């Protein structure tokens, strides 16, 4: 997923946020594995995997990726991303933003906006993969499980952070 958020796209996101490209890249590098890990945790039961797959079918088919920068500049995309973060992290969202802020040097408000931009992108990529591979809910959950393992290597301490931030339903 990172190549999708590099180059001109990274520059465009940084410009929209009004921040340095390097800080944006650092925040993305930390945020993506945390988002993937949280989605994995939220799809850990059969019912939750079914709910996520339903959301991918309904709202996140990968269309956002066709004009990524254009879509990320829309208020609706950022609002949708904020709602996704609320669902995935619940009342622990501010802790996530603080953690990423400390790591990247972005202020928490900018980090929150960046996360709200990234969440629909991650779901868009998942939706696109799900569609191309005709994945059922267990396949989506398995994909997230594999991605989480990769993400844990990229961001040491991620598992502990997710354990702290997990909000049981």
Secondary structure as UniProt FT lines:
FT   HELIX           2..5
FT   HELIX           7..17
FT   HELIX           21..42
FT   HELIX           46..59
FT   HELIX           63..67
FT   HELIX           68..72
FT   HELIX           75..89
FT   HELIX           90..92
FT   HELIX           93..104
FT   HELIX           108..133
FT   HELIX           137..154
FT   TURN            156..157
FT   HELIX           158..165
//
